[in-house]
């Protein structure tokens, strides 16, 4: 049965729901038949993605090798 504008209506009786369930079981086999739920149920506390460390705590790499290089070798 179809509603207006060509949209299919949902089956509201139990027999149709049972038929749909049976066809799903027949089609889906193996691990795909299991319920598709997220592996972990932990949600992010915030949506903001901030820094873990302050810039002063980060190991900043300096170009040109170690900072305290002998002036003899180009400083």
N, C-alpha and C positions, 0 to 999 in steps of 0.2 A: 504494500500500500504506500502511496506517495502523497506528500502534502503539496501545497502550492509551490510554484517556482522550481519544481523538479527536485526538491530536497527530500531525501529518504527519511521516513519517520523511524524512530526507535521501536523495537519490538517490546511491548510492555507486559506480555503474558509470560508465564514461567516456561511454557513449552518451547517458545521461540528462543528464550535464553538458554535453555538446556540444549537445544539443537546447535546454537552457536558455540557453546562450550564443547560439545562433542566434536564438531568440525575442527575446532582449534586444537583439541587433543590429538586428532587424527593427523593433522598437518604437521604440528611441531613435535619433533622427536629429539632425544638426546639432551645435552645441557641447555639447549635453547628453550626447552619446554619449562625450565625452572623459572621462578619469579624473577623478574629483572628489577632488582633493588640496588641502591648504591652500596658499595662495599663497606664504607664507614658512615655512620650516622652523625658524625660530628659536623656541625655547621660552623662557618666562620663567625667569630664574635662581631667583627666589624667588616665593612666592605672596603675600608681604607687600607691601602698597602703602604705602611710606613717603613722607616729604616729600623733595622735591628740595633745597629750600633751608631753612635754619634761619629761624625767624621774624624774627631780627634782620636777615637779608639781604633780607627781603621789603619791597617798597615799600608801606607801610601808608598808606592814604588817610585823611586827617583830615577830620572833618566841619567845615563852616564855613570852607572855603577854606584858603589857605596858613597855616602856623603863625605866621610872623613878619609879621602884618598890623599896620598902624598902628593904635594905639588910637583915633585920630581916626575911623576907619571902623568901629568896633565891635569891634576886637581880634580 
